[in-house]
Amino acid sequence: MPVGLLAQTCEVKVGGRIQDGSSSEPIAYANVFFKEALQGAVSDEEGFFELPLLCRGTYHVVVSHIGCQTKEFYLSVYQDTVMVFELDHNSQLLDELAISSTLISETTTQELVTMDAHAISQNTDKNIANMLDNLAGVSTLKNGNNIAKPIVNGLYGNRLILLNNGVAQSGQQWGADHSPEIDPLAADKITVIKGVGALEYQGSNLGSVILVTPHKIDNEPHLHGKARYFFESNGLGNGLNIRLQQHLEKLAWSVVGTAKKKGDSRASDYYLTNTGSSEGDLALQLEYAHNPLWKSEVYISSFNARLGVLRGAHIGNLTDLEEALTREKPFYTQDQFSYQITSPSQNVNHHLLKLHTKFVPHEDHQFDLTYATQWDIRKEFDVRRGGRSDIAALDLNQMTQFVEGKYKRYFSNDWELASGMQFNRIDNVNSTSTGILPLIPDYISFETGIFVLASKKTDQMTFELGGRYDYLDQRVAAISISLPREILRYYNHFNNLSAASGFSYSFSKFLNASYNLGLVSRNPAINELYSNGLHQGVSGIEEGDPNLKREQSLKNTFSLGGSLNQKILFELLYYDQRIENYIFLNPQDELRATIRGSFPVFKYTQATARIFGFDVTSTFLISDQLNMVLRSSFLKGTDIQNERPLIYMPSNNLFSTVNYQMPQVGNWEQVEFQISSKYVFEQKNILPSQDFTRPPEGYHLVGLKISGERQLKNNRLNIFLRIDNLLNVAYRDYLNRQRYFADDLGINFVTGVNLNF
């Protein structure tokens, strides 16, 4: 008998507009692709597009445009539909890291720069500090290339708060060689706040904050993910990162895993022996909606790394040490490449568990409760006699317990009030198995803090004012240096008051300005007070001072940003910070011989300091396809008490990129060619007597990058090739502690493949 078949009619009309997310201006010639239908369209000069013959159903829609981060949306289409898609059209404007530099939105006057997910994908080979190195006002303090920590406007370490998914990172971050134990590939964006009012966050910061924000789980029921692979020639490094996610009716989940391995890095003409690294990280994110008003989340991350330290930085006697500080090629340099990591080295493990719940009983009220625990394990291995190099010379175990409650209230007259209370307990213990007097003593600290922030926003103006109080109870058990050994107990109590205010004003959509003023305090860190011994990671002997006083900082910032004829974009940030009792690690006029070798001696001391400077970024939109970015950073640090420069201040630098972008080349979209130039000036604001060697000469690095995307049925593919130090320049950077002994990295080819599925 005949059978009747009902064919699906595909006559649904879908159209809409693609516009800029911040200005609502139309985006012309953007691509819109419906995966399941294998159909697409291109927006016209007014940003409009149309697909006239689409079947009813659900679709994954990919929207892309040159210079914008590609976005994917999940839609249900059962009738003629008109929709609006928004892209961030500013992400191309400020440099190779897709940085958009604006005022923090909504209710704050702080200045920020943000590195988005696309930019992170183009730099998968780098750690978090090296990723941020090309941002205006951001530098890195290094011990080789693998071990690096960020510097913002001259401040780093305990003066800088680093937030991992809203929780202040707590670990052994006191050392100049201790990198943040965070996997940047688990983040969706990384934001640097260069202001003065980080009062909401507990910690010993003096103003600036780095926010590491995980990916927000997309609201769609299918299993999706991203796979990223990279290879780098310098060190023959490989890395793989995979993220999977799914959003069910009430429960959403995401899991991210990263594995990296590299061998000895290479300077321009020799290997840097024992500078390999290996890393394995995991992050799990769960979000549960109890009801529309109450949501909870669980976040778990685990960072695990083994890091080699340049073998030529550890010298056996004073004569060889003096020679090592002047020779062109470091001691113990091997002529062949190796993946082997021997002593000196570091093993670092950091685990975070965060529980967070948010309750919004009314649109004007919001309650947040957070509990977090962190477990940090650090082992540092030295070159030891008698076959004991496999026994850690430094073995630290730290547990942190954090509780926070916050309340936010929105008022009808555009005022917003935020308040909260935090409690933090840190227990830091040395292992007795090292057989060496610990560099850092055992201690327990209890810190309680409260804050109140008020802000008001109108169409043209934003104003904010805040205050904070912290109480710290610290109990320390140190071992005496003198004989006979005895336990020295210290009980420290600190009361700190901080305040900040800010004001921003938009003269027009092409010009805005902001001013911030902050008065904050920082307690001396444990290492600054009590460290006493060899810190092998930086190849130096460090001595603390129990009589150090707390730092008090007064910081002003002023920023001016805008555009000229929508063709030239500019932003200027000026900052001026005076710090009473500024604590710094001061090189002594001494090279000390010990049974573990010979090392330079450093001592923590204090002075009244002033740090001021400016960051300037300009973007020239020469045409729709060609743009140029110029950025400069100038900084000067002065010990005004003793009328001499501050050591370890970032060198002034100039950075520029020329970007040529092509919307389509065959099947490839968003094809970009970029050449970059970075010139770092010699640090001349220092006296010869302040360091063991004179600062290295300035240097100029050139880089290239080519990238492009294409749609492979239901998958999105991005490929890039980046060449760093294209001219294979031999140079040493003033802020790299390895520069006492060896050159920095030579030429490096990095290729990466990113696949969204």
N, C-alpha and C positions, 0 to 999 in steps of 0.2 A: 504494500500500500504506500502511497506517496507520503512523504514526511515534510512538513513545513518548517523551515528554518527562519528564525527571526534575527536579522542582522542588526548589530548595534548602530544606531545613527550617531554620527559625529558631526553635529551641527552647532555645538555650543560656541558662542563667541566670547573670547577672553581678551581683554585689553586693559590698558592702564597707563601709568606714568612712572618713570624712574627719576628720582630727585635726590639732591644732596640732603643728608640727614640733618645737617645743622642750619643750612640757609634756605632749604626748600627750593633752591634753584634747579631747573631741569638739567638732566644729564643726557646729552645727545650721543647717539651711536653706541649705546650700551647693549650687550647681548643678553637675551632672555631665553633660557632653554628648559623645556619641559622634558624631564628624563624619560618617563614612561612612554610618552607619545613620540619621542625622538623628533620633536618639532621645536623650532625656535623662531625668534624675531629680533629685529634691531630697532632701537628707539630712534625717532626722528629728531630734528633739531629742537623741538619743544619737549623732548623726553617721552613722547607717547609711543606706544607699540600696540599691535593687535595680532591675535591668532584667530581666524574666523571659523575654522573647522576642527574643533577639539572634542574628544569623547568625554562623556561624563565619567567622573572617578576622582581618585586622589593622586596627587602629583608631587614629586620633588622638583622644585624650580630653582635653577641656578642662574643668578644674576651677576654679570661681570662687566667691568669697564676698565680701561687702561688707567693705572694709577690708583684704583680702588681695591680694597680687599674683597675678593669674591665671596658672595653670600649665598646660602642655600635656604629655601623656605619649603615648608610642607603645607599643601593646600588641598582643600576639598572643592571640587568644581562640579556642580550639578545643574547649573543654569547660567545664562549669560552673566558674566561677572566683570566688574571693573575694580582694579586694585592699584595700590600705590606701593612701590618698592623704594626703600631708602638705602643709599650707600654712603660711605664716608669718603667723600671726594677730596678731603684734605690730606689723606694718608700719604699721598705722593709728594707732598710739597716740601718737606723739611729734611729728609736725607735718606740714605740707603736703608735705614732701619724703619722706614715708613713711619716717621715720627710726626705726630701732630702736637704742636706746642700751643696750648691755650690755657685760659684760666680754668681751674677746676669748676665744673658745671654748677648747677643748682645753688648751693648756699655757702660757697667758700671763696676766699680771695687769694688763696695760695697759688703759686705758679707750679706748673708741672710739665713734664714731657712723658710721652707714653710710647712704649714699644708694643705693637699689636701682634696677633697670632701669625700673620703672614711674615712679619719681620723676624719673629722667632724661628719660623720654618726656614728662613734663608740663612740662619746662623746656628744651625743645629750642632755644629762642631764645638761651639764655645761654651764656657761656663758662664754663670750669671753675671759676674763682674766684667768679663771681657765682652759680653754682649752689649753692656751699657757704655763701653769705653768711648764710643764716638758720639755720645750725647753732649750737648752743650753743658758745661759746668761739671761734668762727670769724668773722673779719671780712675785709674786703678793702681793700687799698691800691690806689688807682685813679689813672689819669690819663685822666679821662673814663670813659665806660661800657664802651667796647670793650677798653680796656687795663687789666687788673686782675690782681692776684696775691693768693693767700690769706694770711691772718695767723692763726696758731693760738696762743692764749694770749699774744698780744703779740709773737710772733716771726714773721719772714717771710724770704723770699729765701734766702741761703746758710745760714741757721740752720734751714731747714725742708727735709726731704728729700721730693721728689715722685717716686714710683716709677711708671713707665709699663710695665705688664706685668712687674714685677719688676726693672726696670732703672732706676737712678737717672737722672732726666732731667738731661742735660748740655747746656747752651746758654749763651746770654748772659743768664742770669737775675739778674745782679748789679744791674741797674738797677731803680729803683722803678717804672718804666714798662714793664718787660719781662714780659709775660704768659707763663705756661707754654705752651709750643708743643705742646699736646695737644688732640685732638678728644675731648670728653667723650662724644659720641654713639657712639664706638667702644667704650665701656666698658659692662660689665654692671652694675658697681657701683663706687662711689667711697667709700673708707673713710678716715676721719681718726682717727689714733691720737694721743691727747693725753697720752702718758705720758713716761717718761724713758729707756726702755731700747731705743732703736732701734739696738742694737749690731750687728745682723746686716748693716746696710746701710752701704756705704762712702760717705763724704761728710762735709761740715763741719757737720752738724746739731747742734742742742743739745737733741734729745729727740723732737720731734713728727715724724710721718710722714703723708703722704697717699698712699694706694695706689689706683691706677687699674687696675682689673682687667678684661680683655676678657671677652666672653661665652664661656662654655664651650660647645663645639659639642655639641649634643644627639646622643645615640646613636640615630639613626634614619636609614634609607637614602634617604628622599625629599628632594627639593629644597624647602627652605622659606626664608622670609625675613620681613622687616619693612620697611615703608615709612613714613616719618614726614615730614610737611610742616607748616610753620608760617608764619603771617603776623603781623607786628606793626605797629601803626599808627604808633608813634613811630619815625621813620626809614624807614617803608614797607619794612620788612625782610621777606625771604622766605628760606626754607631748606628743603632737601630732603635726607633721609638714607635710604639704602637698605642693607639687610644681607641677604646670601644665604648659605646654609650647606647642607652635605650631609655625612653621615657614611657612608662606604663601609666595606667590610670591614676594611681596614687604614688607609686614608687618610681623614682628615676635613679639610674645608676651610671657610673662612668669608672673605667679603670685605665690607668696609664702605666706603661712599663718602658724603661730605658736601659740600654746596655751600650757601654762604650769601652774601647780599648785602643791604646796607642803605645808606641815604643819611644825610643830616644828621639827627642827633637833635634833639629840641626840648625846651627847658626849659618852664616853665609858660607863658611868654608871648613867647618868641623862639627862633629857630633857633640851634643850636650849629654854626656854619659850619665845614665841613671835618672833620666827625666821622663820615663814612661808613666802611664797611669791606666787604671781600670776602674770601671764604675758600673754599678747595678742599682737601679731605683724602681720604686713601685708606689703608685698612689691610687687610692680607692675613694670614690665619692658617692654617697647615698643621699637622696633627698626624698622626704616623705611628707605628703600633704594630709594632715589629719582632717582638715576641713578648709574651706576657703580663707579662714581667718588665722589658722595655726599651722605652721610648717616647721619641720625639723630636718637637720642634716647631720651626717657623720662624715668626717674626713680623716683618712689615715694615709700617712706617707712614710716611706722608708728610703733613706739615702745612704749608700754604702760605696766607699771609694778607697782605693789604695793609690798613693801618690809618691812618686820618686822625687828625691831632692838631689840636685846636682852634686855628684861625687867630689868634684874639684873645689867645693866650698868647705870641705872638712880637711884641715891641714894638721900634720902631726907635730910640728915644732915652730918656734917663733921665726927662725930664719926662712923656712918655707912659706910661712904666712905672709911675711913681708914681701917675698918674691911673688906670691900669688896675687897680691893686690896690685901688681904692676905688670905682670906678664900678659901677653896677648892671648895665649891659649891656656885654658885652665889645666891644672894637674889632673892626672888619671883619665885624660881624654882617650877614648878608644877610637880606632880607625874604622870600625865597622858598626853597623846598626844592630840593636838588640831590643827585644821586648822585655828583657829581664829587669826586675826591680829588686835591688838589694838595699842594704842600709847605706846611707840614711834614707828613711822613708816615713810615711805616715799612713796609718789605717784609721779611717773615720767612719763612724756609723751614727746616724741621727734618725730617730723615730718620733713621729708626731701622731697623736690621737686628739681630734677635736670633736666635741659634741655641741651643737648649737640649735637653739629653738627660738622662733620668732612668733610673737602673738600680736595680732593687730585687731583689737576689739572694735575699733572705730577708725575711720580714715585719718583722724587727727591724733591718734595715740598709737605708739608702737613700743613693745617690750622685747628685749633681747636678753637671752641668758646663754652664756658660753662656759664650758669647762674644757680645759686642754691639759694634756700631760705630754712632756717631751723627755726623751731619754737619749743622752748624747754620750758616746764612747769615743775617746781619742787615745790612740797609741802612737808614740813617736819612737822610731828605732834609730839608734846612733851606731857609728862604727866603734865597736867595743873590743877590748883585748880578750884573749883567752877563749875565743869562740863564743862570746856572749852577745854577738850582734843581733841574734834572733830574740833576745830578751828586751822588751820595751824599756827604753830609758825614761819615758814619760808615759804614764798610764792613768788616765783620768776618766771618771764615771760621774755623770751629772744627771740628776732627776729634777724635773720642774713640774710643779702643780699650779695651775692658773684657773681662777674663777672670776667671771666678770658678769655684772648685771647692768644693763643700759635701758634708759627710758627716753623716748623722743616724743615731743609734742609740737604739733603744727597749729598755729593760731590764724584766725581769719584775717588779721591785719598784716599778713606776710611775714610774721615773725616765726622763728623756729627755735625751739629749746631742746638741747640734748644734755643729758647728765648720766653719770654712771659711777660705779664703784668697782675696784679691782683688787684682788688679793693674789700674790705670787709667792711661792715657796721654792727655793733652790737649795739642793743638797749636793755638794760637790766633794767627791772622795778620791784620794789617790790610792792606787794599788801598792801594796808593800812588796810586791814581787820584783820591782825594778832593781832593788839593791842600791839605789841612789837617792840622796836627799831630794825631795820633790821641789820642782821649780815653783809650783803653785800650792799653797797650803790647803788643807781641808777646811771647808766652811759651810755654814748654813745661813741663809738669809731669808728674812720675812719682810715683804714689802706690801704696804696697803696704800691705795691711792683713790682719790675722788676727783671728779672734774665736772665742770658746768660750762657749756658753750651756748651762746645766743647769737642768732644771725637774722638778718632781715634782707630780703631781696625784692627789688622793684624792677621795672623794665630797664632802667639805666644804671641802677646802683645796687651794690651789695655791701653790707656792713656786718662784721662779726667781732665778737668779744668773748674771751674765755679765761678761765682760771683753773688751776690744778694744785692739789696738795698731796704730797707723798711722805710716808714715814717708812724708814728702812731700819730694821734691826738685824745686825750682822754679827755672827759668832764664828770666830776664826781660831783654828788650832794649828800653829806653825811649829816647826822643829828648829831649834837654835843652830846657828852656824858654828858657834864656838863650842869647845869641849869643856866639860862633859855635856853631851846632848841633853836637852830638856825640852818639854812642851811649853811653848809660849802661847798664852791665850789672850785674844783681843776681843773686846766687845764694843762694837761701833753702833752709834745711833745717829741717824741723819733725819732732819726735818727740812723739806724743800717746798717752797712756794714758787709757782710759775704763772705767768700771765701773758696773754697775747691779744692783739687786736689787728684788724685789717679792714681796708676800704678799697673798693674797686668802682670804677665809673666808666660807662660806655658813652663816649662823646657822639659816636655814630656807629653804624655797623662796620665802619672801616678803621676805627680808632678806639682803643680802650687803654686804661691805665689802672694800676693798683699799687697800694702801699701797705706794708706790714711791719709791725713792731712787736718784738717778743723779748721777754725777760725770763730766762730759765736757768736752772741749776743742774749740775751733774756731780754725783758722788765719785770719789776716786775708786777705780776698779781694783779688784783683788790683786791683779798682777802689778798694778802701779804701786800698791802699798807694800806687798810682801814678797814679790818674786825675788829669788836669789839663787842663781845658778846658770848652767848652760841651757840655752834655748836652741836646740840643735836645728830646728826648722829655719832659723835665720842666721845660723852659724855665729852666734854671739852669746856672751855672758851678760845677763840682765840682772840689775839690782834695783829693788823697790825702795820706797821710803815710807815707813809707817806714820810719819808726821805730815803727810800731804793733806792739804785742805781741799774742800769741794770747789769745783769750778762754778763761776757765775757769769752768765753770758747775756749781753744785750745786743740784739741783732736787728738791723733795719734792712728791708728790701724794697726796691721800687722797680716796677716793670712797666714797659710801654710797648704795645703791640698794635699792628694794624696792617693796612695795605694801601698801595698807591695805584689807582687806576685798575685795580684787580689784577695787576701784572707783577707787582713787586710786593712781597709780603715780608714783614720785618718784626723782630721781637728783641727787645733789650731788657736785660735784668741786671740791676746794680745791687750789690749787697755789701754791707759793712757791719762787721761783728767784732765787738770787744769782749774778751774773755779774761776775767780776773782769775788768777791761780791756774792758768792754763798748764796742763800736765803734758810733758812730752819726753820721749826716750832720747836722752842726750848722749852722743858718743863721747867717751872719755879718752884722754890722751894716754891710752894703755892697751897693750896687747899682752894677754895673760896666758901663760903656759899652764896646762892642767894635765892630769893623767889621761884625759880623754882627747888631748890635742891642744892646739893653741888657737885662741879666739880673741877678737876685739871685745872690749868691755863697753856696755851701755848702762846708763843710770837714769831713772825717772826723776825729773826735777820740775819746778814750777816757775812761771813768770807771768807777767801781765802781757797779753797778746792782742794784736789787732789783725784781723784777716778781712781784706776787702778786695773787690774785683767786679768784673762784669762779664756777662755772657751775651753774645750777639748772634742772632741767626737771621739770614736774609735769603729769600727765595725769589728767583727771577723767572717768570713764566714767559720764555722767549716766544714760544708758540704752543699749540695744543700738544705737540709731541716732544718738544725740547724744553728742558728747564735746567737751571743751575742753582746750586745751594752753596752759600758761603757761611761759615760759622767760625767764630773766634772766641776764645776764653782767655781772660787776663786775670791773674790773681797775685796778690802780694801779701805775705805774712811777716809780721814784725814783732819781735820781742821788745816792746816799748819800755819795759822796765830796765833792761840792760842795753838798750839801743843797738840791737843787732838783729839780723834776720832770723826767722823761724826755719828750722830744718824740716825736710820732708814735706814741703809744699809743692803742689803740682806745677810743672813748667807751663808757661804760656804756649798756646798752640793755635794753629789755623787749620781748618778742615774745609774741603770743598768737594762737590761732586757735580758732574755733568751727566744728565740723564736723557737718553733718547728713547722714546717709547712708541711702539707701533701697535695699533689695535689688532691687526690681523696679518699673519704671514702664513699663507696656505691654511692648514688646519690649526695652526698655533695662534693663541690669543695673548694679549698683554705681553708682547715680546719687548724686553727692555735691555738696553745696552748702557752700561754705566762705567765711567772712569772716576776714580777718587784720588784725592791728594791730601796728605796730612803732613804738616810741618810742625815739629815740636822744637821750640827754642831751647837753647842751653839755659839751665837754671843758674843765673848769675846773682840772684839775691841770696847769697850765702858766703860766709867767710872761709878761707882755706883751713882755718883752725877748727872749724866746726865738724869736720868729717875726716875719715881716714884717707880718702882720695878726693880729688877735685871732681866736681860734677862732670858727666860726659858731655861731649859736644852735642849741639842740636842735630836733628836728622830729618830726612824727608822720605816718606813712604808713598808709593803709588800702587793703586789697586785697580782691578778690573772685575766686572761682573756681567754675566749674560743670563737672562732667565726668560721663561715662557710657560704658558699653560695651554692645555687642550682638553677637550671633552672626549672621553672614551666610553661611549654608550652611557652607562649610569655612573661612571667614575670620573673624577676630575684629577688630572695629572699636572704637576708642576715640576720642572727641572731647572736647576741653576748650576752655573759654573762660576766660581769666584777665585781670583788670584790675589793673594795678599803679598805685600812686599815684592811687587813685580820685578824690580830691578835688583833684587837680592842684596840689599844694602846691609853692610855690617854696622851695627849701631848698638848703643847701650842706653837704656832709659833710666832717668834719675830715680824714679820711684820703683824700680825693680831691684830688690836686695841682691839678686844674682849678679848685678852689674859690677860688683866688686871683683868678680872672678871670671865672668864670661860675657860674650855678646848675646844679644837677643836673637829672636827667630829670624831665619832666612826666608827665602821664597816658599810659598805654600799654595798648592793647588787644591781647592776644595770643590767637590761635586756632590750634589744632593738631589734626591728624588723624593717628592712628597705626593702621596696618593690619598685622595678622599674617596671613601667607598660607602 
